[in-house]
Amino acid sequence: MNKRALDLDRVETQLRDARWHISSLSGGTNCVQVAFLDRGIVALRDSKNPHKAPHLFTDAEYDAFTGGIERGELRRP
């Protein structure tokens, strides 16, 4: 999926109706929320700023991002 080829109106509709998921370990505040949209798009947002535009990833980008977290590649030096 090429994100440049997205129908932005369709994405906006999906984001309004999205079911946002959070980690059960977060307590529901100060966390990252994720929503899985159709056409292989994943949206991430900050729970403290849900009104701001989320970051959009393809499935492959999201898998690489979460894999990097799991492998410890995104820790501060």
Number of C-alpha atoms within 10 A of each C-alpha: 12 9 12 7 7 12 9 11 9 10 18 12 10 15 17 8 11 15 12 15 13 15 12 7 7 10 9 13 12 11 15 18 20 21 20 20 18 10 11 14 20 20 21 19 19 17 17 12 11 12 9 10 13 17 11 19 19 18 17 12 13 17 13 12 14 13 13 13 12 10 9 10 12 12 8 5 4
